[in-house]
Amino acid sequence: MAVEGQAKRRGLGSIDWRRFLVSWFAVPFAALAALMLGALMLIALGANPITGYRALLTGAFGSADALTATALKAIPLVLVGAGICIAFRANVLNIGGEGQMVVGALVATLVALAVPNTPRPIMVPLVLLAGALGGALWGAIPGSLKAYFNVNEILSTIMLNIVAVQLMNYLLAGPLIDKTLTTTFARIPQTQRLSPSADLPVFSRSTGLHAGVLVAVVMAVAVYVLLWRTTLGFRLRAVGLSREASNYSGMSVKRSITLALTLSGAMAGLAGAVLVFGSLSHRMVTDGSATGFTQSAGFNGIVAALFGGLNPVWTLASSFIFGGLLVGGTNMQIAVQVPSSLIVALNGLVVVFVVSIEYVRRRYRLRVEPAPVRGIGPAPPPATVGIEGLPATPGVMEG
């Protein structure tokens, strides 16, 4: 009887509506609050928020062409976001998606230029794999520095973004420049038209929807399986929760940190390859900045992953939403004559509100379920509780 009464008090005998609301509606409410604040910004700029948001939704989801444009914009966000899920779950902050995308695209481009006559069934997987390897290499550098020399990964990844951009500018304006269209007065930093056998298959000629969508979905599901259905994923998440407990249980924390950033970089590099071989020009081109090639997908992918709760499957949905914000933002800008930077501000507001909601979630869980081991009955002493069954170091709490 005592156990039954305790179960009812904890909401186990009936639906716990507070937990239901916090679990399923917190993020949508956060996004709604961000949009409401965005409406106030529109009013401050002298624009009608109803007209603006209607134009945004129409431009992003109002037609087959709009949906295709949104899906294409979401592809790199899904891939980068899935990689962010890997890194952040291991408690390492990968801010280097921009540079990893650039290096992945460069390596894939070099492979396509080196073997232009390779048959298409071999060439397409080859260039995608090359892009992933290039991004993995660029991610492994800060991962190793963090694991073995305790170099702050935020600083190292940001610095490597700059290095990658300068490397891209040198190669595209020099050794890889398209000499057939170059004159003394016009040196466009771009490669020649890459081999048609490297082009991603196109599903619809009228809309331009290509196989990058399928690649993004498959990789997001694969990352989910990796993180929650494999031993390797368990180790990465365990290291993210508590490095001390993981090290005590015999896991190689340094190797896990390096691997997390390596895999995260691989996903970003794959996104860079998709941008090149799924583009309309079928060549790599830049305006001299990282965003000129990546369109800020390396940073927007972080936003999508956070909005998706660092779950690769939910990141699919959040990437489509943010892709719609980016695509529809242009339509809204034309309709109500507001600066394009307002869309960037909306993305930032969503992140702030989502992070705040996550704090509320944690406070609620600590208040409702204070025991380290969820369930009925008294909690064991902290010194005997580890991470998902792992023994903990005496005196070290779960991180």
N, C-alpha and C positions, 0 to 999 in steps of 0.2 A: 504493500500500500504506500509505503514511504517513497519507493522508487517511482511508482506510478504518479504520485503527486508531484514529485520533482520533475518528471518528464512533462507533465502538463504545464508546470510553471515555466519550463524552458521552451514551450511551444512545440514539443515533439508529439503531443497527442492531438494537435490541431494545426492548422496553417498559421505560421508566424508571418503575419502581414507586414510587420516592420522589416523583417529580414527580406521578404519578397520585394518590397519597394526599394530597399537599399541595394539589393543585388541586381535587379532588372531595370529599374527606372531611374537610377541615380545618374547614369551617363546621359541618357536622353534629356533629362531635366537640366543637366549641366550644359548640354548643347543648346537647349532652348533658352536658357538664361544668357548664354553668349550671344545668340541671335537677337534677343531683346535688347541687350546692350548695344549691339551693332545697329539696331533700329534707331536708338537714341543718337548714335553717331551720324546716321543718315539724316536725321532731322536737324542736327547741328550744322550739317553741310547744306541744308536747304533742300533736301531731296525727300520725296515721298517713300517711306520704307515699304509700304505695300506694293507700290509700283516696282521698286527696286528688287524686292524679293521675288515678285512674280516673274520679272525678267530673268533673275538668276535661275529659278526653277525651270523656266521654259528653255533657257539656253543650255541647261545641263541635262534635262530629262524630258524635254517636250517633244522630241521627234526621234526617229531612228538615227539620223545623222548626229543629233545631240548626244544620244546614248552611246553611240560609237565613239565620238570624241571624248566623252567622259571615261569610257572603258580604256581607251588608248592612253589617256592621261594617268589613269590609275595603275597601269602596268608597272612602271618603275617604282611607284609608291608601295605596291604590294611586295615587290621583291626586296626593296630596301627595308621596308617595315618588317618583313619576316626575318631578315638578318638582324635587325635591331632587337627583335624578340629574343634571339639567341644570346646576344651580348648582354642585354639588360637582365635577362633571367640569371645569367652568371655573375651579375653585379659588376659588370664593366661597361663603361659608357663609351659607346662608339659614336663619335661626332665626325667621323671621317668618311661618311658615305659619299660625299661629293668627290673626294680624291679617289676613292676605291672604284667608283663608277667610271671616272676618267681613265684610270690605268687599265681597268678591265676592257674598256672600249678600245684603247690603244693596242693592247695585246691581241684582241680579236681582229682588229684591222690589219695588224702586221701579218697575222696568220693568213687572212684572206688575200693579202697582196702577195704573200710568198708562194701560195699554191692556188692560183686562180682557176686552174683547169680541173680541180677536184670535182667529182660528181656531186650533185646536190644532196642526195641522201647521206653523204659523208660530210660534206662541207658545212651544212647547217649545224649539226651537232658539234662539229669540230670548232667552229667559231664561238658557239655558246660556251663550250667547255673552256676554250681559251680565255674568254672574258671572265669566267668564274675563277680560273687559276690566277689571272692578273689581279683581280680584286682580293683574292685570298692572300697573295703575296703582300699586297699593300696593307692588308689587315694584320698579317702575322708580325709585321715590324713593330707596331705599337703594342701588340699583344706580348711579344717577347720582352720588350722594354719594360712593360708593366710587371710581368711575372718575375723576371730575373733581376731587374735593376730598380724596381719600384718607381719607375718614371710615370708621372701622371698621364693617364691615357687620354684625357681631354685635351691637354696641351699637345701631346705628340700627334694625335689624329688631326687636329686643326692645322698644325704645322705641315703635316704630310699632304693636306689638301692643297696648300700653297705650292709645295714642291710638284705635285701632280699637274697643277695648272701650268706651271712654267715649263714642265716637260712636254705637255701637250702643245703649248704655244711654239716651242722650239721645233718639234717634229712636224706640225702641220704647216708652219711657215717656212720650213727648210727641207729636210730630207723627204718628207711625205707629201709635199705640196703638189697640187695638180698642175703640172707644167704645161699641159695643153691649153689651159685657159689663162695662163699667167703672162702678163705683159709688164713692161717697165713701170707702168703707172697703176696697175691693178694686181696686187698680190693677195688673193683671197686665201685665208688660212683653212684649206680643206684638202682632202685627198681626192684622187681621181674616182670616177664612178667604180665602185667595187664590183667584183665578179657577180653576175646575176645568179650563179649557183649558190651564193651565200644569202640571197634574199629570203627572209622569212615567208613561208607560204601565206597567201592572202585568202581569207574566207569569203570576203565580199569585195569585188572590184568597185562597186558603187560607193561603199562607205569607207573602204580602206582598212577594214578590220583584219588583223593578221594573227598569226599563230602565237604571238607574244602573250595574248590573253590566256591561252591554254598553258603556256609555260609558267605564267604567274600563278595560276590556280593550282597546278600540279606541285610547284615548289612550296607554296604556302601550306598545302596539306602535308607535304613531305617533312617540312620543318615541324609541324604539329606532331606528327608521328615520332620524329626524332626526339623532341623535348619530353613527350609524355608517354611514349610507348617503348623506349629503348633504355638500356643501361647507361649509355653515354649521356642521354638527355637527363636522366636522373642525377648523374654526377654533376653535370653543369648546373642544374637547379640547386643541388645540395651545396655546391661551392658558393652559389649566389646567396643562399640563406645564411650560411655560416662557414667561413673558411677555416676557422679554428676546429670546429667539429668535424669537417670533412677531412682535414689533415690528420686529426686524431684517429679517424676511422680507417686511414690508410690510403685515401685518395690523393692523387697528385694534383695539388691545387695549382701549381705553376703551369703544368701542362694543360689543365682545364681552362685557365685564363687565356693562354695563348691560343688554344683551339677555338674558344668562343669568339675571339676577335677575328681569327682566320676564317671561320665559317660565316661570320657576319660580313666580312669583306668579300667573300665569294658570292654571296647573294647580291651585294651592291655591284660587283663586277659583272655579274650576269645581267643586271639591269642596264648597265652601260652598253653591253653587247646588243641587247634587244633594241636600245635606242638607235644604234647605228644601222643594224640590218633590218629593222622594221620601219625606218624612216622613208619619206617620199623621195629624198634625193639619193638614198643608198650610198652615202659616203659620210665620212666623219668631218664635221665642220664646227668651227667655233668663232666667237667674236673676241677672243682673248681673255675671257673670264670663265670660271667654272660654270656659272649659271647659263652662259651662252650655249653650253652643250647639255648640261644636266637639267636645266630649267628648275633648279633648286630642289629636285627630287630627293637628293641626299639628305636635306634637312626636313622636307615635308614628309618623308618616310618616317622620321622620328615621331612627328605629330600623329600620323596615321597609326603607328604602333601603340603609342600611349592611349589614343582614343579607343583602340581595340583591346585595351587591357593587357597588352603584351601577349596576346594569344594570336597566333598566325591566322587562324580561321576567321576570327572576328576582325583581324586586320584587313582581310579581303573586303568586308563590308565597309569598314571605315575608310579604306583607300578609295573606294568607289564614291563615297560621300565627299571626301576631300577633293577627288578628281572633279566631281561636279561643281564644287565651290570654285575651283580654279577655272574651269571651262565657262561656267555660268557667270563668273565674275566679269568677264569681258562683255557679255551681253548686258549685265547690270550697269557697267560703266557707261556703255553707249546710251542706255535707256534713261538714266537719271543724271548722267554727267558727273560722276564722282571719281576721285583718283583710284587707280588700280591698286594702290597700296592699302586701300580699305580691306581688300580680301586678305591680304597678309595680316592685317590687324585682327580680322575675324578668326583666322587660324590660331593666332596667338591667344585670343580670348577663350577659344574652345579648350586649348591646352591648359590655361590657367584654371578654368572651371573644372575640368576633368581631374586635374591633379588635386584640387581642393576637395572634390567629391571622394577621391580615393582616401584622403585623410579622414573624412567623415566615416567612410566604411571601416577603416581600421579602428577608429575609436568605438564604433558600435560593436564590432566583433570582440574587442577587449572587454567591453562592458557586459555584453550578453554571454560571451563564452570565455571567461577569464582563465580557464584551465588550459595548460599547454596541450594536453591530450583531449580532443573534443569528445564529449560523451557524458554519461551520467556517472557520478561518483566523484570522490575526492581526487585532486590532482597529485601526481607524484612530486617529490622534491625537484627543484630546478636542476640540480646537479645530475639527475638521472634521465633527463629528457633531452633527446637529440633531434635530428631532422628526419622526419619520416622513418623512424626506426633506427637511426644512427645513434651510437653512444656519443655523449657530449663530454667535452673536457670539464672536469670539476670546476665549478665557479664560473663557467662560460655559458651565457644564455644564448638561446637561439637568435640568430641575427636576421 
